[in-house]
Amino acid sequence: MESLIILRDNKFRKHLILALLIGLCLRLIFVIYFRASDDDTSMYQELGRNLMEHHVLGLTPGDTLVPSDIRMPGYPIFLGVLSIFFGWSLLPVLVAQVLVDLVTCVITALLAAMLAPEELRNRVAIIALWLAATCPFVANYTSVALTEVLATFFTTGALLVLVCAYRREKATAVGGARPGRLWYLGGFIVGLGTLVRPETPLLAATVGLVLIARWYKPSNWKRLGQAGTLLLAGVLTPLVPWAARNWISLHEVQFLSARYVQMPDEFVPLGFYAWTHTWLIHYDEVDRILYKLDLGPMDVDEMPPAAFDSPEERARVAKLLESQQKTFGISPEADRGFAELARERTARRPLRTYLWVPHARAATIWFTPRTELLPFSANLWPPGRNWRANPTSYLVTAVFALIDICYLGLALMGTFFMRRQAGIAFLIAYVLVRTAFFASVHMTVEPRFALVCFPSVLALAALFWARQVKSVSPPVEAA
């Protein structure tokens, strides 16, 4: 890869050492002083322990170990391998995540360098490296045993390889070698990432869409078919053993994990989820309402006004929740009632369900202050009252919100100025496709869903600093 040349540059090496040291200190501060916990951590640990001790990826809901596809196997394997050397303590896991995230910072720098004009690659790479090393958002997630750090690493690595493959493909017009191995390697890394997070194939699908849009002419169909076949083969290579295991153990064709995090034969309240898709837009509503579904009684008084279009509708919801308040679960009968309510609300206001709510959920994913793992959290409005209530929490929340806006603003400007650089479309399209998926399809809405996109955002932000060469650089065909 042409961007690897910057690793030989002495100036970049000096920045690399210093940036990684500061990045290491930042992440260790989160790990030591702001270590976070999550309910999913215990599930991943149980899956990893059962895999290591009983060679079964499964859970023990009662006295029997039951094989399960409730989670992808990548993170339990990661925990299990570390347990061989360090036991089941979480500290080695968090330190390992710190090291993985620092490698992601380097990959982000290489990605930015590849997208930059050749004469400014070193400069852009250095800026991207510092942005990534000091970004508190992904760094914060090294302090909790969850999949986000590993997923970000694989996604960024796959983007680097796939952008390189595309640029090599364009070079074949002047006699370059076809990058078949790179298409396969990029797909293979996507497949590895899928073993960690099941939505990772969105990256391969996005790349495929960009290639179709770019190579739609019949003269390009051959290389489109070759690139698509190799990319798909790479994605499937790591997933076939997982699918075979699911066929043998669970008697089902399943390349991913259970969509609704359910055990085999467990009832999924699809009607209830369809109803929440007509109004749920805020992150606090997820914790306060949605995650209480199986943990405690739900009360209509805790739901926002947007959940009801009339007093009669509110009364219907209260009636449907009566059984949940006793059993902490939605019954099939109540679920059918919620499904009917969702259809009525959508028929009454289709733009709300299909346009306004997804856009509001997208805003939540990208613009919620990313303090969910920190002991500091405050509402930004009204500022005076919230500042007086807790100045420290308000200041931290405001700073995190400002950093987030700055990153996104720089990324938008970098995209605009360098929009003709080959490969830019991969990053832009992936951010848009992933955002659309989690805003429209996924059952919850959380700021961490954008986390794996931040290396792409930071790489695009670094390109802003190459804007002055736009007028003197030879134009590059649009990606």
Secondary structure by P-SEA (a helix, b strand, c coil): cccccccccaaaaaaaaaaaaaaaaaaaaaaccccccccaaaaaaaaaaaaaaccccccccccbbbbbccccaaaaaaaaaaaacccccaaaaaaaaaaaaaaaaaaaaaaaaaacccccaaaaaaaaaaaaaaccccccccccccaaaaaaaaaaaaaaaaaaaaaaaaacccccccaaaaaaaaaaaaaaaaacccccaaaaaaaaaaaaaacccccaaaaaaaaaaaaaaaaaccaaaaaaaaaaacccccccccccccccccccaaaaaaaaaaccccaaaaaacccccccbbbbcccccccccccaaaaaaaaaaaccccccccccaaaaaaaaaaaaaaaaacccccccaaaaaaaaaaccccccccccbbbbccaaaaaaaacaaaaaaaaaaaaaaaaaaaaaaaaaaaaccccaaaaaaaaaaaaaaaaacccccccccccccaaaaaaaaaaacccccccccccccccc
